[in-house]
Amino acid sequence: MQARDQGADSGYFGYQEAVALRAADAIGPEIDSASFELDRFERDGDDVLKVSGRWFGIRGRRFMRPTLTMRVDGAKHRLLADLEHKPWAAEDGEDWVASFSPAPSPGEAEEIEL
């Protein structure tokens, strides 16, 4: 995955190194063909995290409500995507945005998975 820093401030120290957003899918080993190109990962207000980018290799796949799993300062957090942006409507190579709440308190991001 390629991540580009657009000056976003997520409030999670080390997030650029920790962002290893991977498509977590019950399909199994064939998931290797799906990938996500991250454009932004930032806080939007006090308790919302916003992720934007593009999915590739998802044509013909069933896309469910995304979950963002984070380990921040040793604590694991699972956030479901808010329904505002219709995050299940991903199109191959097109802009995609999802918001997740409630966001954990800022800290040292050790692992982030989409």
Secondary structure, DSSP 8 states (H G I E B T S, - for coil): --B---S---S-BTHHHHB------TT-GGGGG-EEEEEEEEE-SSS-EEEEEEEES-TT------EEEEEETTEEEEEEB-STT-TT---TTSEEEEEE-S---S-BEEEEE-
